Amino acid sequence: MEEFDDFDEDLPKSKTRVKQEMHELQELGRQLAELGRAQLAEVPLEADMREAIETLHRIKSNEARRRQMQYIGKLMRNTDAEAIEAVLTRFKERDQQHLRFDRMAEDWRKRLLEEGKAAQSEFFDRYPQADHQQLRQLVRDSQKEIKNGKPPTNQRKLFRFLRDFFMQEVS
């Protein structure tokens, strides 16, 4: 079977395979175009590719955007697609991690507000390094807010405190 694999590698690529690769590169270019400036700065790109993406961001016409995307796809042929994919994968993993922290923070916020002291004790048992005083104060203020029907300012502060705590724990 191995001798047939070597045989396949000697043949030129089919038109279908070439087109498929071009579409994959265009899709990679589209993903690059959706990144913000800070993320785009982390991607290893040539100057002409950066310029093409910045130009795309300024274009309003749909047809002109489509042509610019095709141009970006053409430029993608001369880039290190694997390095770009690695950076995009890292961004996706980071986003997934942030979503996980958001869910954890929201779950704990809800438990702390509904279950009170029991949830606080469990939280401090699991995370003894947390700032006990600040957490208790945020929970107390959030509960007062709920009781008095005020806007959820302290509840948001509690969420941010928990999310930042979980993010810091991983770092």
Backbone as JSON Lines, residues from 0, in Angstrom:
{"i":0,"aa":"M","n":[0.83,-1.2,0.0],"ca":[0.0,0.0,0.0],"c":[0.86,1.25,0.0]}
{"i":1,"aa":"E","n":[2.02,1.22,0.65],"ca":[2.89,2.37,0.75],"c":[3.39,2.83,-0.61]}
{"i":2,"aa":"E","n":[3.62,1.87,-1.54],"ca":[4.11,2.23,-2.86],"c":[3.09,3.08,-3.61]}
{"i":3,"aa":"F","n":[1.77,2.88,-3.35],"ca":[0.74,3.68,-3.99],"c":[0.72,5.1,-3.44]}
{"i":4,"aa":"D","n":[1.0,5.24,-2.14],"ca":[1.05,6.57,-1.54],"c":[2.16,7.4,-2.18]}
{"i":5,"aa":"D","n":[3.31,6.8,-2.42],"ca":[4.41,7.51,-3.08],"c":[4.01,7.91,-4.48]}
{"i":6,"aa":"F","n":[3.25,7.06,-5.14],"ca":[2.81,7.32,-6.5],"c":[1.9,8.56,-6.54]}
{"i":7,"aa":"D","n":[1.0,8.68,-5.58],"ca":[0.08,9.81,-5.52],"c":[0.81,11.13,-5.33]}
{"i":8,"aa":"E","n":[1.89,11.12,-4.59],"ca":[2.63,12.35,-4.32],"c":[3.32,12.87,-5.58]}
{"i":9,"aa":"D","n":[3.63,12.02,-6.54],"ca":[4.31,12.42,-7.76],"c":[3.36,13.07,-8.75]}
{"i":10,"aa":"L","n":[2.07,12.83,-8.62],"ca":[1.1,13.38,-9.55],"c":[0.85,14.85,-9.25]}
{"i":11,"aa":"P","n":[0.58,15.66,-10.28],"ca":[0.22,17.06,-10.02],"c":[-1.16,17.12,-9.35]}
{"i":12,"aa":"K","n":[-1.4,18.24,-8.65],"ca":[-2.68,18.4,-7.96],"c":[-3.78,18.57,-9.01]}
{"i":13,"aa":"S","n":[-4.95,18.04,-8.67],"ca":[-6.1,18.2,-9.56],"c":[-6.61,19.63,-9.44]}
{"i":14,"aa":"K","n":[-7.37,20.05,-10.45],"ca":[-7.96,21.39,-10.42],"c":[-8.87,21.55,-9.19]}
{"i":15,"aa":"T","n":[-9.58,20.47,-8.88],"ca":[-10.49,20.51,-7.73],"c":[-9.7,20.76,-6.45]}
{"i":16,"aa":"R","n":[-8.58,20.06,-6.3],"ca":[-7.76,20.21,-5.09],"c":[-7.16,21.62,-5.01]}
{"i":17,"aa":"V","n":[-6.71,22.14,-6.15],"ca":[-6.14,23.5,-6.18],"c":[-7.2,24.51,-5.78]}
{"i":18,"aa":"K","n":[-8.42,24.37,-6.33],"ca":[-9.51,25.28,-5.99],"c":[-9.85,25.19,-4.51]}
{"i":19,"aa":"Q","n":[-9.88,23.97,-3.99],"ca":[-10.19,23.76,-2.57],"c":[-9.15,24.46,-1.7]}
{"i":20,"aa":"E","n":[-7.89,24.35,-2.04],"ca":[-6.84,25.03,-1.28],"c":[-6.98,26.54,-1.36]}
{"i":21,"aa":"M","n":[-7.35,27.06,-2.53],"ca":[-7.54,28.51,-2.68],"c":[-8.7,28.98,-1.81]}
{"i":22,"aa":"H","n":[-9.78,28.2,-1.78],"ca":[-10.93,28.57,-0.93],"c":[-10.54,28.54,0.56]}
{"i":23,"aa":"E","n":[-9.72,27.57,0.94],"ca":[-9.25,27.5,2.32],"c":[-8.4,28.72,2.67]}
{"i":24,"aa":"L","n":[-7.55,29.14,1.73],"ca":[-6.73,30.33,1.98],"c":[-7.59,31.58,2.05]}
{"i":25,"aa":"Q","n":[-8.62,31.66,1.19],"ca":[-9.53,32.81,1.25],"c":[-10.26,32.83,2.59]}
{"i":26,"aa":"E","n":[-10.67,31.68,3.08],"ca":[-11.35,31.61,4.38],"c":[-10.41,32.06,5.49]}
{"i":27,"aa":"L","n":[-9.16,31.65,5.41],"ca":[-8.17,32.08,6.4],"c":[-7.99,33.6,6.33]}
{"i":28,"aa":"G","n":[-7.98,34.14,5.12],"ca":[-7.9,35.6,4.94],"c":[-9.11,36.29,5.53]}
{"i":29,"aa":"R","n":[-10.3,35.69,5.36],"ca":[-11.53,36.26,5.93],"c":[-11.44,36.29,7.45]}
{"i":30,"aa":"Q","n":[-10.92,35.22,8.04],"ca":[-10.76,35.19,9.5],"c":[-9.79,36.27,9.96]}
{"i":31,"aa":"L","n":[-8.74,36.5,9.18],"ca":[-7.79,37.57,9.52],"c":[-8.47,38.93,9.46]}
{"i":32,"aa":"A","n":[-9.31,39.11,8.45],"ca":[-9.98,40.4,8.26],"c":[-10.94,40.71,9.39]}
{"i":33,"aa":"E","n":[-11.43,39.68,10.09],"ca":[-12.37,39.89,11.19],"c":[-11.68,40.23,12.5]}
{"i":34,"aa":"L","n":[-10.36,40.11,12.55],"ca":[-9.64,40.4,13.79],"c":[-9.55,41.9,14.03]}
{"i":35,"aa":"G","n":[-9.46,42.26,15.28],"ca":[-9.24,43.65,15.66],"c":[-7.77,44.0,15.48]}
{"i":36,"aa":"R","n":[-7.45,45.27,15.62],"ca":[-6.07,45.73,15.43],"c":[-5.08,45.05,16.38]}
{"i":37,"aa":"A","n":[-5.45,44.92,17.64],"ca":[-4.53,44.34,18.62],"c":[-4.22,42.88,18.29]}
{"i":38,"aa":"Q","n":[-5.27,42.12,17.94],"ca":[-5.04,40.72,17.59],"c":[-4.27,40.6,16.28]}
{"i":39,"aa":"L","n":[-4.6,41.45,15.31],"ca":[-3.93,41.41,14.01],"c":[-2.44,41.7,14.16]}
{"i":40,"aa":"A","n":[-2.08,42.54,15.13],"ca":[-0.68,42.86,15.36],"c":[0.11,41.63,15.82]}
{"i":41,"aa":"E","n":[-0.56,40.65,16.43],"ca":[0.11,39.45,16.92],"c":[0.33,38.41,15.82]}
{"i":42,"aa":"V","n":[-0.31,38.6,14.66],"ca":[-0.22,37.63,13.57],"c":[0.98,37.95,12.69]}
{"i":43,"aa":"P","n":[1.8,36.93,12.35],"ca":[2.96,37.17,11.49],"c":[2.52,37.38,10.04]}
{"i":44,"aa":"L","n":[2.44,38.65,9.61],"ca":[2.01,38.97,8.26],"c":[3.01,39.89,7.57]}
{"i":45,"aa":"E","n":[3.03,39.81,6.25],"ca":[3.84,40.72,5.44],"c":[3.13,42.08,5.39]}
{"i":46,"aa":"A","n":[3.88,43.11,5.06],"ca":[3.34,44.47,5.03],"c":[2.2,44.6,4.02]}
{"i":47,"aa":"D","n":[2.33,43.98,2.84],"ca":[1.27,44.1,1.83],"c":[-0.03,43.44,2.29]}
{"i":48,"aa":"M","n":[0.07,42.38,3.05],"ca":[-1.13,41.72,3.57],"c":[-1.8,42.6,4.63]}
{"i":49,"aa":"R","n":[-1.0,43.2,5.51],"ca":[-1.58,44.12,6.52],"c":[-2.29,45.28,5.83]}
{"i":50,"aa":"E","n":[-1.64,45.82,4.81],"ca":[-2.22,46.95,4.07],"c":[-3.53,46.54,3.4]}
{"i":51,"aa":"A","n":[-3.56,45.34,2.81],"ca":[-4.77,44.86,2.15],"c":[-5.92,44.7,3.15]}
{"i":52,"aa":"I","n":[-5.61,44.22,4.34],"ca":[-6.65,44.05,5.37],"c":[-7.13,45.41,5.87]}
{"i":53,"aa":"E","n":[-6.2,46.36,6.06],"ca":[-6.61,47.71,6.48],"c":[-7.47,48.37,5.41]}
{"i":54,"aa":"T","n":[-7.13,48.15,4.15],"ca":[-7.93,48.69,3.05],"c":[-9.33,48.09,3.08]}
{"i":55,"aa":"L","n":[-9.43,46.8,3.31],"ca":[-10.73,46.13,3.39],"c":[-11.6,46.76,4.47]}
{"i":56,"aa":"H","n":[-11.01,47.11,5.6],"ca":[-11.77,47.71,6.7],"c":[-12.35,49.06,6.31]}
{"i":57,"aa":"R","n":[-11.71,49.76,5.36],"ca":[-12.2,51.07,4.94],"c":[-13.24,51.0,3.83]}
{"i":58,"aa":"I","n":[-13.33,49.89,3.13],"ca":[-14.23,49.76,1.98],"c":[-15.66,49.53,2.46]}
{"i":59,"aa":"K","n":[-16.6,50.25,1.84],"ca":[-18.01,50.14,2.22],"c":[-18.81,49.32,1.2]}
{"i":60,"aa":"S","n":[-18.46,49.42,-0.07],"ca":[-19.2,48.75,-1.14],"c":[-19.02,47.22,-1.06]}
{"i":61,"aa":"N","n":[-20.14,46.5,-1.15],"ca":[-20.08,45.04,-1.07],"c":[-19.23,44.44,-2.17]}
{"i":62,"aa":"E","n":[-19.4,44.93,-3.4],"ca":[-18.64,44.38,-4.53],"c":[-17.15,44.67,-4.36]}
{"i":63,"aa":"A","n":[-16.82,45.86,-3.92],"ca":[-15.41,46.2,-3.71],"c":[-14.81,45.35,-2.57]}
{"i":64,"aa":"R","n":[-15.62,45.09,-1.55],"ca":[-15.15,44.23,-0.44],"c":[-14.9,42.81,-0.95]}
{"i":65,"aa":"R","n":[-15.79,42.32,-1.81],"ca":[-15.63,40.98,-2.36],"c":[-14.33,40.89,-3.16]}
{"i":66,"aa":"R","n":[-14.07,41.88,-4.0],"ca":[-12.83,41.89,-4.8],"c":[-11.61,41.98,-3.9]}
{"i":67,"aa":"Q","n":[-11.7,42.8,-2.86],"ca":[-10.57,42.94,-1.93],"c":[-10.31,41.62,-1.2]}
{"i":68,"aa":"M","n":[-11.39,40.92,-0.85],"ca":[-11.23,39.61,-0.2],"c":[-10.55,38.62,-1.15]}
{"i":69,"aa":"Q","n":[-10.88,38.7,-2.44],"ca":[-10.21,37.82,-3.41],"c":[-8.73,38.17,-3.48]}
{"i":70,"aa":"Y","n":[-8.42,39.45,-3.43],"ca":[-7.03,39.88,-3.45],"c":[-6.29,39.37,-2.2]}
{"i":71,"aa":"I","n":[-6.95,39.46,-1.06],"ca":[-6.35,38.94,0.18],"c":[-6.11,37.44,0.04]}
{"i":72,"aa":"G","n":[-7.07,36.73,-0.56],"ca":[-6.9,35.3,-0.8],"c":[-5.7,35.02,-1.69]}
{"i":73,"aa":"K","n":[-5.5,35.87,-2.68],"ca":[-4.34,35.72,-3.57],"c":[-3.04,35.95,-2.8]}
{"i":74,"aa":"L","n":[-3.03,36.98,-1.94],"ca":[-1.84,37.25,-1.14],"c":[-1.56,36.11,-0.16]}
{"i":75,"aa":"M","n":[-2.62,35.43,0.27],"ca":[-2.46,34.33,1.23],"c":[-1.62,33.2,0.64]}
{"i":76,"aa":"R","n":[-1.56,33.09,-0.69],"ca":[-0.76,32.02,-1.31],"c":[0.71,32.14,-0.97]}
{"i":77,"aa":"N","n":[1.15,33.36,-0.68],"ca":[2.57,33.6,-0.41],"c":[2.88,33.76,1.08]}
{"i":78,"aa":"T","n":[1.94,33.39,1.92],"ca":[2.16,33.53,3.37],"c":[2.36,32.17,4.0]}
{"i":79,"aa":"D","n":[2.79,32.19,5.24],"ca":[2.95,30.96,6.01],"c":[1.61,30.67,6.68]}
{"i":80,"aa":"A","n":[0.77,29.92,5.97],"ca":[-0.59,29.66,6.44],"c":[-0.58,28.89,7.76]}
{"i":81,"aa":"E","n":[0.37,28.01,7.95],"ca":[0.41,27.22,9.19],"c":[0.66,28.11,10.41]}
{"i":82,"aa":"A","n":[1.56,29.09,10.26],"ca":[1.84,30.0,11.37],"c":[0.61,30.85,11.7]}
{"i":83,"aa":"I","n":[-0.08,31.3,10.65],"ca":[-1.29,32.1,10.85],"c":[-2.37,31.26,11.53]}
{"i":84,"aa":"E","n":[-2.55,30.02,11.07],"ca":[-3.55,29.14,11.67],"c":[-3.22,28.87,13.14]}
{"i":85,"aa":"A","n":[-1.93,28.75,13.46],"ca":[-1.53,28.5,14.85],"c":[-1.93,29.69,15.74]}
{"i":86,"aa":"V","n":[-1.72,30.9,15.25],"ca":[-2.08,32.09,16.02],"c":[-3.6,32.18,16.17]}
{"i":87,"aa":"L","n":[-4.34,31.91,15.09],"ca":[-5.81,31.95,15.15],"c":[-6.34,30.89,16.11]}
{"i":88,"aa":"T","n":[-5.72,29.73,16.12],"ca":[-6.11,28.68,17.06],"c":[-5.87,29.13,18.5]}
{"i":89,"aa":"R","n":[-4.74,29.78,18.73],"ca":[-4.44,30.3,20.07],"c":[-5.5,31.33,20.5]}
{"i":90,"aa":"F","n":[-5.92,32.19,19.56],"ca":[-6.96,33.17,19.87],"c":[-8.26,32.46,20.24]}
{"i":91,"aa":"K","n":[-8.64,31.42,19.49],"ca":[-9.88,30.69,19.77],"c":[-9.81,30.02,21.14]}
{"i":92,"aa":"E","n":[-8.66,29.44,21.46],"ca":[-8.5,28.8,22.76],"c":[-8.61,29.82,23.89]}
{"i":93,"aa":"R","n":[-8.02,30.99,23.67],"ca":[-8.09,32.04,24.68],"c":[-9.55,32.5,24.87]}
{"i":94,"aa":"D","n":[-10.27,32.63,23.74],"ca":[-11.68,33.02,23.83],"c":[-12.5,31.98,24.58]}
{"i":95,"aa":"Q","n":[-12.22,30.69,24.31],"ca":[-12.93,29.62,25.01],"c":[-12.64,29.67,26.51]}
{"i":96,"aa":"Q","n":[-11.39,29.95,26.84],"ca":[-11.01,30.03,28.24],"c":[-11.74,31.2,28.92]}
{"i":97,"aa":"H","n":[-11.83,32.33,28.24],"ca":[-12.54,33.49,28.8],"c":[-14.02,33.17,28.99]}
{"i":98,"aa":"L","n":[-14.61,32.46,28.04],"ca":[-16.01,32.07,28.19],"c":[-16.19,31.15,29.41]}
{"i":99,"aa":"R","n":[-15.24,30.26,29.61],"ca":[-15.31,29.36,30.76],"c":[-15.23,30.15,32.06]}
{"i":100,"aa":"F","n":[-14.34,31.15,32.11],"ca":[-14.22,31.98,33.31],"c":[-15.5,32.78,33.53]}
{"i":101,"aa":"D","n":[-16.1,33.28,32.46],"ca":[-17.35,34.02,32.58],"c":[-18.45,33.13,33.16]}
{"i":102,"aa":"R","n":[-18.54,31.89,32.66],"ca":[-19.55,30.96,33.18],"c":[-19.31,30.65,34.65]}
{"i":103,"aa":"M","n":[-18.06,30.4,35.01],"ca":[-17.74,30.1,36.41],"c":[-18.12,31.28,37.29]}
{"i":104,"aa":"A","n":[-17.76,32.49,36.85],"ca":[-18.07,33.69,37.64],"c":[-19.57,33.87,37.78]}
{"i":105,"aa":"E","n":[-20.31,33.66,36.7],"ca":[-21.76,33.83,36.75],"c":[-22.39,32.78,37.66]}
{"i":106,"aa":"D","n":[-21.92,31.54,37.57],"ca":[-22.46,30.48,38.43],"c":[-22.21,30.8,39.9]}
{"i":107,"aa":"W","n":[-20.99,31.2,40.22],"ca":[-20.67,31.53,41.62],"c":[-21.42,32.77,42.08]}
{"i":108,"aa":"R","n":[-21.55,33.77,41.22],"ca":[-22.28,34.99,41.6],"c":[-23.72,34.62,41.97]}
{"i":109,"aa":"K","n":[-24.32,33.82,41.14],"ca":[-25.71,33.4,41.38],"c":[-25.82,32.63,42.71]}
{"i":110,"aa":"R","n":[-24.91,31.69,42.92],"ca":[-24.94,30.89,44.15],"c":[-24.71,31.76,45.38]}
{"i":111,"aa":"L","n":[-23.74,32.67,45.3],"ca":[-23.42,33.52,46.44],"c":[-24.6,34.4,46.82]}
{"i":112,"aa":"L","n":[-25.34,34.87,45.82],"ca":[-26.48,35.74,46.1],"c":[-27.7,34.96,46.59]}
{"i":113,"aa":"E","n":[-27.86,33.74,46.08],"ca":[-29.04,32.95,46.45],"c":[-28.83,32.16,47.74]}
{"i":114,"aa":"E","n":[-27.65,31.57,47.91],"ca":[-27.41,30.66,49.03],"c":[-26.76,31.36,50.24]}
{"i":115,"aa":"G","n":[-26.22,32.55,50.03],"ca":[-25.66,33.31,51.13],"c":[-24.42,32.71,51.76]}
{"i":116,"aa":"K","n":[-24.44,32.61,53.11],"ca":[-23.26,32.19,53.89],"c":[-22.76,30.79,53.52]}
{"i":117,"aa":"A","n":[-23.66,29.87,53.22],"ca":[-23.24,28.5,52.88],"c":[-22.37,28.51,51.61]}
{"i":118,"aa":"A","n":[-22.79,29.28,50.61],"ca":[-22.02,29.37,49.37],"c":[-20.7,30.09,49.61]}
{"i":119,"aa":"Q","n":[-20.72,31.11,50.47],"ca":[-19.47,31.82,50.79],"c":[-18.48,30.87,51.45]}
{"i":120,"aa":"S","n":[-18.95,30.08,52.4],"ca":[-18.06,29.13,53.08],"c":[-17.47,28.14,52.09]}
{"i":121,"aa":"E","n":[-18.3,27.63,51.2],"ca":[-17.8,26.68,50.2],"c":[-16.79,27.35,49.27]}
{"i":122,"aa":"F","n":[-17.07,28.59,48.87],"ca":[-16.15,29.32,48.0],"c":[-14.8,29.5,48.69]}
{"i":123,"aa":"F","n":[-14.82,29.93,49.95],"ca":[-13.57,30.16,50.69],"c":[-12.82,28.86,50.97]}
{"i":124,"aa":"D","n":[-13.57,27.75,51.13],"ca":[-12.91,26.45,51.29],"c":[-12.17,26.06,50.01]}
{"i":125,"aa":"R","n":[-12.82,26.31,48.88],"ca":[-12.2,25.96,47.59],"c":[-11.09,26.93,47.2]}
{"i":126,"aa":"Y","n":[-11.29,28.19,47.5],"ca":[-10.35,29.24,47.09],"c":[-9.93,30.07,48.3]}
{"i":127,"aa":"P","n":[-9.1,29.55,49.17],"ca":[-8.71,30.28,50.39],"c":[-7.92,31.56,50.1]}
{"i":128,"aa":"Q","n":[-7.32,31.66,48.94],"ca":[-6.52,32.83,48.6],"c":[-7.37,34.02,48.16]}
{"i":129,"aa":"A","n":[-8.67,33.85,48.01],"ca":[-9.56,34.94,47.61],"c":[-9.63,35.99,48.72]}
{"i":130,"aa":"D","n":[-9.89,37.22,48.31],"ca":[-10.03,38.32,49.26],"c":[-11.4,38.19,49.95]}
{"i":131,"aa":"H","n":[-11.4,37.63,51.14],"ca":[-12.64,37.34,51.88],"c":[-13.45,38.61,52.14]}
{"i":132,"aa":"Q","n":[-12.78,39.65,52.61],"ca":[-13.47,40.88,52.99],"c":[-14.15,41.52,51.79]}
{"i":133,"aa":"Q","n":[-13.43,41.62,50.69],"ca":[-14.0,42.26,49.5],"c":[-15.17,41.46,48.96]}
{"i":134,"aa":"L","n":[-15.03,40.14,48.93],"ca":[-16.11,39.3,48.42],"c":[-17.36,39.44,49.3]}
{"i":135,"aa":"R","n":[-17.18,39.4,50.6],"ca":[-18.34,39.53,51.51],"c":[-19.04,40.88,51.3]}
{"i":136,"aa":"Q","n":[-18.24,41.92,51.16],"ca":[-18.8,43.26,50.97],"c":[-19.59,43.34,49.65]}
{"i":137,"aa":"L","n":[-19.02,42.78,48.59],"ca":[-19.71,42.8,47.3],"c":[-21.01,42.0,47.36]}
{"i":138,"aa":"V","n":[-21.0,40.87,48.03],"ca":[-22.22,40.06,48.17],"c":[-23.26,40.83,48.96]}
{"i":139,"aa":"R","n":[-22.83,41.44,50.07],"ca":[-23.76,42.22,50.91],"c":[-24.38,43.37,50.11]}
{"i":140,"aa":"D","n":[-23.54,44.13,49.4],"ca":[-24.03,45.26,48.62],"c":[-24.97,44.79,47.49]}
{"i":141,"aa":"S","n":[-24.64,43.66,46.87],"ca":[-25.48,43.13,45.8],"c":[-26.84,42.7,46.33]}
{"i":142,"aa":"Q","n":[-26.85,42.08,47.5],"ca":[-28.11,41.65,48.1],"c":[-28.98,42.85,48.48]}
{"i":143,"aa":"K","n":[-28.36,43.91,48.97],"ca":[-29.11,45.14,49.28],"c":[-29.71,45.71,48.01]}
{"i":144,"aa":"E","n":[-28.92,45.68,46.94],"ca":[-29.37,46.18,45.65],"c":[-30.61,45.42,45.17]}
{"i":145,"aa":"I","n":[-30.57,44.12,45.29],"ca":[-31.7,43.29,44.85],"c":[-32.92,43.59,45.71]}
{"i":146,"aa":"K","n":[-32.7,43.67,47.02],"ca":[-33.8,43.91,47.97],"c":[-34.48,45.25,47.7]}
{"i":147,"aa":"N","n":[-33.68,46.27,47.38],"ca":[-34.23,47.61,47.16],"c":[-34.6,47.88,45.7]}
{"i":148,"aa":"G","n":[-34.44,46.89,44.83],"ca":[-34.82,47.06,43.42],"c":[-33.96,48.07,42.67]}
{"i":149,"aa":"K","n":[-32.71,48.19,43.06],"ca":[-31.78,49.15,42.42],"c":[-31.15,48.51,41.18]}
{"i":150,"aa":"P","n":[-30.57,49.34,40.32],"ca":[-29.84,48.79,39.16],"c":[-28.68,47.89,39.64]}
{"i":151,"aa":"P","n":[-28.31,46.87,38.86],"ca":[-27.34,45.86,39.32],"c":[-25.86,46.27,39.26]}
{"i":152,"aa":"T","n":[-25.54,47.44,39.75],"ca":[-24.16,47.93,39.72],"c":[-23.23,47.03,40.53]}
{"i":153,"aa":"N","n":[-23.59,46.74,41.76],"ca":[-22.74,45.9,42.62],"c":[-22.73,44.45,42.17]}
{"i":154,"aa":"Q","n":[-23.83,44.0,41.56],"ca":[-23.85,42.65,41.02],"c":[-22.83,42.51,39.88]}
{"i":155,"aa":"R","n":[-22.72,43.55,39.09],"ca":[-21.71,43.56,38.02],"c":[-20.31,43.59,38.61]}
{"i":156,"aa":"K","n":[-20.13,44.38,39.67],"ca":[-18.82,44.42,40.34],"c":[-18.46,43.05,40.9]}
{"i":157,"aa":"L","n":[-19.44,42.37,41.47],"ca":[-19.21,41.03,42.01],"c":[-18.81,40.07,40.88]}
{"i":158,"aa":"F","n":[-19.51,40.15,39.76],"ca":[-19.18,39.3,38.61],"c":[-17.75,39.56,38.14]}
{"i":159,"aa":"R","n":[-17.4,40.84,37.99],"ca":[-16.03,41.19,37.54],"c":[-14.99,40.73,38.53]}
{"i":160,"aa":"F","n":[-15.28,40.88,39.81],"ca":[-14.35,40.41,40.84],"c":[-14.11,38.91,40.69]}
{"i":161,"aa":"L","n":[-15.18,38.14,40.55],"ca":[-15.06,36.68,40.42],"c":[-14.34,36.29,39.13]}
{"i":162,"aa":"R","n":[-14.72,36.92,38.03],"ca":[-14.08,36.6,36.75],"c":[-12.59,36.9,36.79]}
{"i":163,"aa":"D","n":[-12.25,38.07,37.29],"ca":[-10.83,38.44,37.38],"c":[-10.07,37.5,38.32]}
{"i":164,"aa":"F","n":[-10.73,37.09,39.4],"ca":[-10.11,36.15,40.32],"c":[-9.79,34.83,39.62]}
{"i":165,"aa":"F","n":[-10.78,34.29,38.86],"ca":[-10.56,33.02,38.17],"c":[-9.49,33.16,37.09]}
{"i":166,"aa":"M","n":[-9.48,34.28,36.41],"ca":[-8.45,34.5,35.37],"c":[-7.06,34.58,36.0]}
{"i":167,"aa":"Q","n":[-6.98,35.22,37.14],"ca":[-5.7,35.37,37.84],"c":[-5.21,34.02,38.37]}
{"i":168,"aa":"E","n":[-6.13,33.17,38.76],"ca":[-5.77,31.86,39.29],"c":[-5.05,31.02,38.23]}
{"i":169,"aa":"V","n":[-5.48,31.15,36.99],"ca":[-4.9,30.35,35.9],"c":[-3.56,30.92,35.47]}
{"i":170,"aa":"S","n":[-3.42,32.23,35.52],"ca":[-2.18,32.87,35.05],"c":[-0.98,32.53,35.89]}
